[in-house]
């Protein structure tokens, strides 16, 4: 078997033409849908970036036990499992979070990897004597916050070295992929993951794509929305959205080059292709920008998925309504290569769905660590929040105590205690570390619950209200979804305090 996994970041499903998008043209996503089975009810699991990737690699939900952090020693990782089946795995990525403390054990699971530099706040280029004040003047004041968790000045400096389309990290990712395929496509039994940070913010695209979306905005560079409510005047809203559209158009063009390569070398006959994203992104819908702060609306949680398999080529262009999730990628990839799927895996292989549509699960759960535990059944979504978000009994369970960009502090580690194994840690006990940041909400990132807002337990009917604008009160639906939610949490061996706060919130 040979397989390519294309992973984009922050794809808003509703911007893609195969999913009904009408705001911009995405012809190559349309081409892809014609070659693939398209999944209409595919949802995230854990949020945001690295928690989602832990779900992808392990086939298990992360968010009930842990926020952003490395893979653990007891985790099953599909690239390592592929090795047991004699398959070679290679990662090409410009997603710089892999090279931070909180992502440092992911890329090393592959046989080999390539890192493309320069995205967002990647500490790449150095200008110690640079005229930083002059550079800062190019950017809107909202992108000049020195207290931002995302270092805006790294981005500003990196951008000084990205002049032409050929210089963009995403372009270089795909060039590296073509190089890998030129050398290795006739070999057998390999897995190639091509992963670009785009269209994640900041929305910096080659000028030829930006010119396709003119606006009335006439000011400094404005391409990085804050993780806040929408308060900007209309011309700034239009500018931010236009920059996302331009970057998504660039992604569509890169995908087109990849499809051309598959066509030119007739790879459809012997190579599987999977394309998805880690999560979506709000572009002003629900009066919010981005993610992490607000409820996990459809624009964030309901994501695109396309799968081509040579053995099921006769089903190209078909669609599936089966409820699937990010955790299903791992067992799917394992089954592709004949690798044994470990007992700890919660996900379900999707290969059978390529032949026929069928119900696989009654409901799916997703969420952030310390936030709501959300449940969807394909028609209804229920956002279920703890009663008191700012005073929760919260713990991280880990043997790899690292946050996104730094190790746990000594003060945090003083609270650590060794606790018995969960049923998925292979008999290994863990450190239980208390959440310390709630005393000062200015000292932590948006990945912690104190920054979350609009934390109301509400139910939406996606059939009658796909935009999730009007919550409903349907006691029988809530009863059914509550039972499903607790079954899912129990199957995940959720920490006792996580179960307890949901029981208190839902009156169990």
KOLRO-29236 format. One line per field, with one value per residue (C-alpha): residue in one letter; chain; x negated, y, z negated. Coordinates in nm, 2 decimals. Each point is the difference from the previous one (the first is absolute). Layout:
res	c(A:...)
chain	c(A:...)
X	c(X:...)
Y	c(Y:...)
Z	c(Z:...)
//
This chain:
res	c(X:X:X:X:X:X:X:X:X:X:X:X:X:X:X:X:X:X:X:X:X:X:X:X:X:X:X:X:X:X:X:X:X:X:X:X:X:X:X:X:X:X:X:X:X:X:X:X:X:X:X:X:X:X:X:X:X:X:X:X:X:X:X:X:X:X:X:X:X:X:X:X:X:X:X:X:X:X:X:X:X:X:X:X:X:X:X:X:X:X:X:X:X:X:X:X:X:X:X:X:X:X:X:X:X:X:X:X:X:X:X:X:X:X:X:X:X:X:X:X:X:X:X:X:X:X:X:X:X:X:X:X:X:X:X:X:X:X:X:X:X:X:X:X:X:X:X:X:X:X:X:X:X:X:X:X:X:X:X:X:X:X:X:X:X:X:X:X:X:X:X:X:X:X:X:X:X:X:X:X:X:X:X:X:X:X:X:X:X:X:X:X:X:X:X:X:X:X:X:X:X:X:X:X:X:X:X:X:X:X:X:X:X:X:X:X:X:X:X:X:X:X:X:X:X:X:X:X:X:X:X:X:X:X:X:X:X:X:X:X:X:X:X:X:X:X:X:X:X:X:X:X:X:X:X:X:X:X:X:X:X:X:X:X:X:X:X:X:X:X:X:X:X:X:X:X:X:X:X:X:X:X:X:X:X:X:X:X:X:X:X:X:X:X:X:X:X:X:X:X:X:X:X:X:X:X:X:X:X:X:X:X:X:X:X:X:X:X:X:X:X:X:X:X:X:X:X:X:X:X:X:X:X:X:X:X:X:X:X:X:X:X:X:X:X:X:X:X:X:X:X:X:X:X:X:X:X:X:X:X:X:X:X:X:X:X:X:X:X:X:X:X:X:X:X:X:X:X:X:X:X:X:X:X:X:X:X:X:X:X:X:X:X:X:X:X:X:X:X:X:X:X:X:X:X:X:X:X:X:X:X:X:X:X:X:X:X:X:X:X:X:X:X:X:X:X:X:X:X:X:X:X:X:X:X:X:X:X:X:X:X:X:X:X:X:X:X:X:X:X:X:X:X:X:X:X:X:X:X:X:X:X:X:X:X:X:X:X:X:X:X:X:X:X:X:X:X:X:X:X:X:X:X:X:X:X:X:X:X:X:X:X:X:X:X:X:X:X:X:X:X:X:X:X:X:X:X:X)
chain	c(A:A:A:A:A:A:A:A:A:A:A:A:A:A:A:A:A:A:A:A:A:A:A:A:A:A:A:A:A:A:A:A:A:A:A:A:A:A:A:A:A:A:A:A:A:A:A:A:A:A:A:A:A:A:A:A:A:A:A:A:A:A:A:A:A:A:A:A:A:A:A:A:A:A:A:A:A:A:A:A:A:A:A:A:A:A:A:A:A:A:A:A:A:A:A:A:A:A:A:A:A:A:A:A:A:A:A:A:A:A:A:A:A:A:A:A:A:A:A:A:A:A:A:A:A:A:A:A:A:A:A:A:A:A:A:A:A:A:A:A:A:A:A:A:A:A:A:A:A:A:A:A:A:A:A:A:A:A:A:A:A:A:A:A:A:A:A:A:A:A:A:A:A:A:A:A:A:A:A:A:A:A:A:A:A:A:A:A:A:A:A:A:A:A:A:A:A:A:A:A:A:A:A:A:A:A:A:A:A:A:A:A:A:A:A:A:A:A:A:A:A:A:A:A:A:A:A:A:A:A:A:A:A:A:A:A:A:A:A:A:A:A:A:A:A:A:A:A:A:A:A:A:A:A:A:A:A:A:A:A:A:A:A:A:A:A:A:A:A:A:A:A:A:A:A:A:A:A:A:A:A:A:A:A:A:A:A:A:A:A:A:A:A:A:A:A:A:A:A:A:A:A:A:A:A:A:A:A:A:A:A:A:A:A:A:A:A:A:A:A:A:A:A:A:A:A:A:A:A:A:A:A:A:A:A:A:A:A:A:A:A:A:A:A:A:A:A:A:A:A:A:A:A:A:A:A:A:A:A:A:A:A:A:A:A:A:A:A:A:A:A:A:A:A:A:A:A:A:A:A:A:A:A:A:A:A:A:A:A:A:A:A:A:A:A:A:A:A:A:A:A:A:A:A:A:A:A:A:A:A:A:A:A:A:A:A:A:A:A:A:A:A:A:A:A:A:A:A:A:A:A:A:A:A:A:A:A:A:A:A:A:A:A:A:A:A:A:A:A:A:A:A:A:A:A:A:A:A:A:A:A:A:A:A:A:A:A:A:A:A:A:A:A:A:A:A:A:A:A:A:A:A:A:A:A:A:A:A:A:A:A:A:A:A:A:A:A:A:A:A:A:A:A:A:A:A:A:A)
X	c(0.00:-0.10:0.18:-0.01:0.15:0.06:0.06:0.09:0.06:0.31:0.20:0.35:0.21:0.27:-0.25:-0.05:0.21:0.05:0.17:0.22:-0.25:0.10:-0.23:-0.30:-0.09:-0.19:-0.01:-0.27:0.20:0.28:-0.24:-0.10:0.36:0.05:-0.28:0.09:0.27:0.10:0.11:0.28:0.01:-0.37:-0.08:-0.30:-0.08:-0.26:-0.09:-0.21:-0.31:-0.21:0.29:0.16:-0.32:-0.02:0.35:-0.12:-0.31:0.16:0.36:0.11:0.15:-0.25:0.20:0.15:-0.34:-0.24:-0.03:-0.28:-0.29:-0.24:0.08:-0.04:-0.22:0.30:0.18:0.06:-0.13:0.11:-0.34:-0.17:0.26:-0.06:-0.36:0.13:0.18:-0.32:0.12:-0.22:0.15:-0.12:0.12:-0.03:0.13:-0.03:0.21:-0.25:0.18:-0.16:-0.33:0.12:0.00:0.37:-0.05:-0.35:0.09:0.23:-0.22:-0.26:0.24:-0.04:-0.29:-0.11:0.12:-0.06:0.07:0.07:-0.06:0.17:0.36:0.17:-0.22:-0.26:-0.33:-0.17:-0.17:-0.20:-0.05:-0.18:-0.07:0.33:0.20:0.28:0.19:0.01:0.12:0.27:0.14:0.10:0.25:0.33:-0.02:0.20:-0.30:-0.25:0.10:-0.33:0.20:0.15:-0.06:-0.08:-0.32:0.10:-0.35:-0.13:0.27:-0.09:-0.37:0.07:0.22:-0.29:-0.16:0.31:0.02:0.13:0.24:-0.29:-0.12:0.32:-0.03:0.31:-0.14:-0.32:0.19:0.16:-0.33:-0.16:0.29:-0.05:-0.37:0.09:0.23:-0.24:-0.25:0.23:0.34:-0.09:-0.10:0.25:0.14:-0.05:0.21:-0.06:0.15:0.00:0.11:0.01:0.09:0.21:0.27:-0.07:-0.04:-0.18:0.17:-0.31:0.04:-0.19:0.11:0.16:0.26:0.05:0.08:0.31:0.17:0.00:0.13:0.05:-0.25:-0.29:-0.23:-0.30:-0.02:0.30:-0.01:0.00:0.33:-0.02:0.18:0.27:0.35:0.06:-0.02:-0.18:0.17:0.13:-0.30:-0.23:0.22:0.01:-0.38:-0.06:0.24:-0.15:-0.34:0.14:0.16:-0.33:-0.19:0.27:-0.03:-0.37:0.07:0.24:-0.27:-0.25:0.25:0.05:-0.37:0.02:0.30:-0.18:-0.30:0.24:0.15:-0.33:-0.14:0.32:-0.03:0.37:-0.03:-0.24:-0.01:0.25:0.06:0.16:0.06:0.13:-0.07:-0.05:0.28:0.20:-0.02:0.25:-0.02:0.25:0.28:0.18:-0.18:-0.33:-0.34:-0.21:0.05:-0.08:0.20:0.36:0.23:-0.10:0.24:0.03:-0.26:-0.26:0.11:0.15:-0.29:-0.06:-0.13:-0.07:-0.13:-0.11:-0.10:-0.09:0.21:0.31:-0.06:0.35:0.15:-0.18:0.23:0.22:0.08:0.04:0.22:-0.14:-0.12:-0.38:-0.28:-0.36:-0.07:0.11:-0.30:-0.25:0.18:0.07:-0.36:-0.10:0.25:-0.13:-0.34:0.11:-0.13:0.17:0.23:-0.07:0.27:-0.03:0.13:0.34:0.03:0.15:-0.16:0.18:-0.11:0.33:0.19:-0.17:0.21:0.33:0.14:0.11:0.05:-0.32:0.07:0.31:-0.18:-0.35:-0.15:-0.26:-0.14:-0.28:-0.17:0.18:0.28:0.33:0.05:0.20:0.20:0.14:0.21:0.00:0.32:-0.03:-0.30:0.00:-0.25:-0.03:-0.20:-0.10:0.20:-0.30:-0.26:-0.24:0.00:-0.04:-0.18:-0.24:-0.30:-0.24:-0.09:-0.35:-0.35:-0.11:0.07:-0.03:0.24:0.01:-0.33:-0.15:-0.04:0.22:-0.13:-0.15:0.30:0.24:-0.21:0.01:0.37:-0.08:0.09:-0.03:0.34:0.10:0.02:0.30:0.12:-0.18:-0.35:-0.11:-0.04:-0.21:0.08:0.01:-0.08:0.31:-0.07:0.24:0.10:-0.16:0.08:0.35:-0.13:-0.14:0.17:-0.27:-0.28:0.12:0.09:0.34:-0.02:0.12:0.37:-0.01:-0.01:0.31:0.33:0.36:-0.02:0.37:0.13:0.21:0.15:0.03:0.19:-0.24:0.28:0.22:-0.27:-0.34:-0.14:0.06:0.18:0.29:-0.04:0.29:0.15:0.06:0.00:0.01:-0.29:-0.20:0.07:-0.12:-0.31:-0.08:0.00:-0.22:-0.24:-0.05:-0.05:-0.27:-0.17:0.00:-0.14:-0.28:-0.07:0.06:-0.15:0.24:0.01:0.09:0.29:0.11:0.01:0.20:0.24:0.05:0.05:0.25:0.19:-0.11)
Y	c(0.00:0.36:0.30:0.37:0.20:0.37:0.19:0.37:0.21:0.21:-0.09:0.15:-0.28:0.24:0.20:-0.31:-0.04:-0.38:0.09:0.28:0.29:0.29:0.28:-0.10:-0.25:-0.32:-0.19:-0.25:-0.10:-0.07:-0.21:-0.19:-0.07:-0.15:-0.25:-0.07:-0.10:0.32:-0.03:0.24:-0.06:0.00:0.16:0.10:-0.16:0.19:0.36:0.19:-0.09:-0.24:-0.16:-0.07:-0.16:-0.22:-0.12:-0.06:-0.20:-0.20:-0.05:0.12:0.32:0.21:0.29:-0.16:-0.07:0.24:0.34:0.08:-0.24:-0.25:-0.36:-0.22:-0.31:-0.23:0.16:-0.21:0.20:-0.11:0.09:-0.24:-0.27:0.03:-0.10:-0.33:-0.06:0.07:0.34:0.31:0.33:0.35:0.34:0.32:0.30:0.37:-0.03:0.14:-0.11:-0.34:0.16:0.16:-0.17:-0.09:-0.18:-0.14:-0.37:-0.01:0.03:-0.24:-0.28:0.00:-0.18:0.34:0.36:0.33:0.34:0.31:0.32:0.34:-0.04:0.23:0.05:-0.26:0.13:-0.03:0.31:0.24:0.37:0.12:0.34:0.01:0.32:-0.17:0.32:0.07:-0.36:0.03:0.30:-0.21:-0.19:0.09:0.09:-0.31:-0.20:0.19:-0.13:-0.09:-0.20:-0.23:-0.37:-0.02:0.20:0.24:0.12:-0.34:0.00:0.36:-0.10:-0.33:0.18:0.23:-0.32:-0.13:0.21:-0.23:-0.29:-0.24:0.12:-0.08:-0.28:-0.18:0.02:-0.15:-0.28:-0.11:0.03:-0.23:-0.24:0.00:-0.07:-0.29:-0.15:0.05:-0.22:-0.25:-0.02:-0.33:-0.16:-0.19:0.03:0.36:0.27:0.37:0.27:0.35:0.25:0.37:0.26:0.19:0.13:0.06:0.36:0.23:0.00:0.08:-0.11:0.07:0.33:-0.15:-0.17:0.30:0.21:-0.22:0.14:0.38:0.19:0.36:-0.03:0.25:-0.05:-0.20:-0.38:-0.16:-0.38:-0.14:0.01:0.00:-0.28:0.24:0.11:0.19:0.37:0.13:0.23:-0.16:0.09:-0.18:-0.30:-0.02:0.03:-0.29:-0.22:0.09:-0.10:-0.34:-0.04:0.08:-0.25:-0.27:0.07:-0.06:-0.33:-0.10:0.08:-0.22:-0.28:0.04:-0.05:-0.32:-0.13:0.08:-0.21:-0.29:0.03:0.02:-0.31:-0.19:-0.04:-0.04:-0.36:-0.10:0.28:0.10:0.37:0.15:0.38:0.16:0.27:0.02:0.24:0.29:0.37:0.27:0.30:0.22:-0.25:0.02:0.33:-0.18:-0.03:-0.32:-0.28:-0.09:0.28:-0.07:-0.30:-0.26:0.09:-0.19:0.23:-0.13:-0.36:-0.13:-0.05:-0.13:-0.35:-0.15:-0.36:-0.17:-0.37:-0.18:-0.30:0.22:0.22:-0.09:0.19:0.33:0.30:-0.16:0.15:-0.16:0.11:-0.23:0.18:0.00:0.17:0.09:-0.31:-0.22:0.10:-0.21:-0.33:0.07:0.06:-0.31:-0.21:0.14:-0.15:-0.31:0.12:-0.14:0.25:0.01:-0.06:0.35:0.16:0.16:0.09:-0.22:-0.06:0.17:-0.23:-0.19:0.32:0.05:-0.29:0.08:0.26:-0.14:0.12:-0.05:0.20:0.15:0.31:0.16:0.22:0.29:0.28:0.19:-0.11:0.16:0.13:-0.14:-0.36:0.03:-0.27:-0.04:-0.27:0.14:0.20:0.15:0.16:0.06:0.23:-0.13:0.23:-0.03:0.22:0.21:0.03:0.21:-0.22:-0.36:-0.28:-0.05:-0.22:-0.10:-0.36:-0.05:-0.14:0.28:0.32:0.26:0.27:0.15:0.19:-0.07:-0.27:-0.01:0.23:-0.12:0.15:-0.20:-0.32:0.04:-0.10:-0.32:-0.34:-0.34:-0.16:-0.35:-0.07:0.07:-0.30:0.13:0.07:-0.36:-0.03:0.31:0.25:0.37:0.33:0.19:0.37:0.26:0.29:0.31:0.29:0.09:0.24:0.23:-0.01:0.22:-0.26:-0.28:-0.08:-0.03:-0.38:0.02:0.03:0.34:0.18:-0.18:0.20:-0.06:-0.32:-0.09:-0.35:0.01:-0.23:0.07:-0.18:0.00:-0.10:0.30:0.24:-0.09:0.34:-0.08:0.33:-0.11:-0.26:-0.24:-0.17:-0.37:-0.21:-0.34:0.10:0.12:-0.32:-0.21:0.21:0.01:-0.38:-0.01:0.26:-0.19:-0.33:0.17:0.16:-0.33:-0.18:0.26:-0.08:0.37:0.13:-0.02:0.37:0.05:-0.23:0.16:0.36:-0.12:-0.19:0.32:0.21:-0.24:-0.10:-0.36)
Z	c(0.00:0.07:-0.16:-0.01:-0.29:0.08:-0.32:0.01:-0.31:-0.08:0.30:-0.03:0.17:0.10:0.22:0.22:0.31:-0.05:-0.33:0.14:-0.03:0.23:-0.12:0.21:0.26:-0.11:0.33:-0.11:-0.31:0.24:0.21:-0.31:-0.09:0.34:-0.07:-0.36:-0.24:-0.18:-0.36:-0.10:-0.38:-0.10:-0.33:-0.21:-0.34:-0.21:0.06:0.10:0.22:-0.19:-0.20:0.34:0.13:-0.31:0.09:0.36:-0.10:-0.28:0.09:-0.34:-0.14:-0.19:-0.14:-0.31:-0.15:0.15:0.17:0.25:-0.05:0.15:0.09:-0.31:-0.04:-0.01:0.30:0.31:0.30:0.35:0.16:-0.24:0.05:0.38:-0.07:-0.14:0.33:0.20:0.12:0.02:-0.12:0.09:-0.13:0.19:-0.19:-0.07:-0.31:-0.24:-0.32:0.05:-0.09:-0.33:-0.34:0.03:0.33:-0.02:0.01:0.30:0.30:-0.13:0.02:0.38:0.17:0.14:0.01:0.16:-0.16:0.21:-0.19:-0.01:-0.10:-0.24:-0.32:0.09:-0.14:0.33:0.14:-0.23:0.05:-0.31:0.14:0.20:0.01:-0.19:-0.06:0.38:0.06:-0.27:0.17:0.29:-0.21:-0.16:-0.37:-0.09:0.12:-0.21:-0.34:-0.18:-0.26:0.26:-0.05:0.37:0.05:0.28:0.06:0.10:0.27:0.11:0.03:0.18:0.25:0.10:0.15:0.18:0.32:0.28:0.02:0.02:-0.35:-0.18:-0.25:0.13:0.36:-0.13:-0.18:0.33:0.19:-0.26:0.05:0.37:-0.06:-0.23:0.26:0.29:-0.19:-0.17:0.17:0.17:-0.32:-0.21:-0.35:-0.09:-0.18:0.08:-0.22:0.16:-0.25:0.03:-0.26:0.26:0.00:-0.37:-0.10:0.07:0.34:0.22:0.36:0.33:0.15:0.31:-0.23:-0.22:0.31:0.06:-0.30:0.00:-0.31:-0.09:-0.28:0.03:-0.29:-0.14:0.04:-0.17:0.04:-0.35:-0.19:-0.37:-0.19:-0.11:0.08:0.33:-0.08:0.31:0.25:0.32:0.22:-0.24:-0.03:0.38:0.01:-0.24:0.18:0.34:-0.13:-0.11:0.34:0.17:-0.21:0.06:0.37:-0.02:-0.18:0.27:0.26:-0.18:-0.02:0.37:0.07:-0.22:0.20:0.32:-0.13:-0.08:0.35:0.18:-0.17:-0.02:-0.38:-0.04:0.09:-0.28:-0.26:-0.26:-0.07:-0.32:-0.05:-0.31:-0.26:-0.38:-0.06:0.15:-0.05:-0.07:0.24:-0.17:-0.02:-0.34:-0.05:-0.08:0.15:0.00:-0.26:-0.37:-0.16:0.11:0.03:0.26:0.27:0.33:0.16:-0.25:-0.07:0.33:0.23:0.36:0.08:0.34:0.06:0.31:0.00:0.33:-0.10:-0.03:0.30:0.13:-0.29:0.09:-0.02:-0.26:-0.34:-0.34:-0.29:-0.26:-0.31:-0.01:-0.20:0.00:-0.22:0.29:0.21:-0.20:0.04:0.36:0.08:-0.20:0.19:0.33:-0.08:-0.18:-0.34:-0.31:-0.16:-0.38:-0.26:-0.13:0.32:-0.02:0.37:0.27:0.34:0.28:0.28:0.00:0.05:0.33:0.14:-0.17:-0.24:-0.34:-0.35:-0.21:-0.32:-0.16:-0.11:-0.01:-0.27:0.04:-0.21:-0.16:-0.32:-0.29:0.23:0.10:0.10:0.32:0.17:0.35:0.16:0.36:-0.05:-0.34:-0.18:-0.37:-0.17:-0.36:-0.23:-0.37:-0.24:-0.10:0.27:-0.22:-0.31:0.13:-0.16:0.29:0.05:0.28:0.02:0.16:-0.01:0.24:-0.19:0.28:0.10:0.35:0.00:-0.34:-0.27:-0.30:-0.26:-0.33:-0.18:0.21:-0.05:-0.38:0.02:0.19:-0.14:0.15:0.07:0.12:0.37:0.22:0.21:0.31:-0.15:0.01:-0.37:-0.03:-0.28:0.07:-0.16:-0.11:0.02:-0.13:0.23:-0.15:0.23:-0.10:-0.26:0.27:0.34:0.16:-0.05:0.22:0.35:0.16:-0.03:-0.36:-0.10:-0.18:0.34:0.14:0.03:0.09:-0.21:0.01:0.02:0.32:0.26:0.37:0.28:0.30:0.24:-0.07:-0.12:0.17:-0.10:-0.37:-0.07:-0.22:-0.28:-0.05:-0.30:0.08:-0.32:0.18:0.23:-0.30:-0.20:0.29:0.06:-0.37:-0.01:0.31:-0.15:-0.32:0.19:0.21:-0.30:-0.19:0.31:0.00:-0.37:-0.08:-0.32:-0.29:-0.05:0.37:-0.03:-0.32:0.14:0.30:-0.23:-0.20:0.31:0.16:-0.32:0.01)
//
